[in-house]
Amino acid sequence: MGAEKAKRKKAHGGGRGAGAGIGIEPLGFLVTRGAEISFVPSKTSKGLSAAFEKMPDVLEKFLAGKEKANTN
């Protein structure tokens, strides 16, 4: 029985990986629109954190609308 056990042990291989059970999860993605590059997080934020993340876009849209209104 000892010989059979040794054969089975060899058949399974000694596959050792460097991962050690650690997974990799992306934080987000870089998205390009024309000359603009923005970061899109893969997880959604909630509450105050989400508001701060959206502020640059909201401010940019607000200022663009204000400029457009001033030129008309």
N, C-alpha and C positions, 0 to 999 in steps of 0.2 A: 504494500500500500504506500510505502514511502516513495517509491519510484514514480508511481502514478501522480502522487501529490506534487512531486518536483516537476513532472511534465506539464501539469495544469498550471503551475505557477509560471513556468517559462512561456506557455502559450498566451497568457494574459499580458505579457510584456511588462516592462518596468517603466512605462510612459510617465515621465516626470515633467511637469510643465512649470514654467516660471510664474504662471498666473496665480497659483496658490489660492484659487477661489475668489480672486478679485475681479470684479467686472468694471468695464469702462462705459461710462454714460456721457453722451455729449452735453455740454452746457448750453450750446446754441449753435446757430449757423450764421455765417456772413452772407448777406444778400446785397447784390449790386443793382442799382437803378440808375442807369446813365452813368454820371460821374460820382454818384453818391453811394457810399458803402455803409450799410447799417448792420447791427448785430441783432438777431432775433433769438431770444432765449427759447430753449426747448420745453422748459417748464413754465407754466403761467404763474405769475405772482398774484397775490391778493392784497387787498387793503391799501394802506398808505404806500407800500413798496411799489405796487402797480401804478399808482398815481405818479410817483416820481419817475418811473421808467417811461411813462407816456408824455411827460411834460415837454421835452424837447420838440416832439412832433406837434403837439398842441400849440406850443408857442410859435413854431415856424408857420403853421397854417394860419394862426391868428394874425401874425405880422404880414403874411402874404395877402390876406384878405383886406387888411387895413391899407396896405400899399395900393392895392387894386382900387379900393374905394377912393383914395386920395387922387388917383390919376384920372378918374371919371369925372 
